[in-house]
Amino acid sequence: MLEVSADMGAKVLERFPAGAPRGSWPAEEFAARRRAEGEPARVVMDLKSDAFLVVVPTGDED
């Protein structure tokens, strides 16, 4: 997992609390469904909010 930064150039699709039950990976499962639909989704960790974020690149490279 990567830490998300403000200049990452990614859109957050969904947030999941880091305290999921043992053996449960809801963020990874959500990202896998998005990837199956053709979106380049990946999971990153937002340390400040203690949450996993599912993000896709925005394509905005200024």
Order of alpha helices (4+ residues) and beta strands (2+ residues): beta-beta-alpha-beta-beta
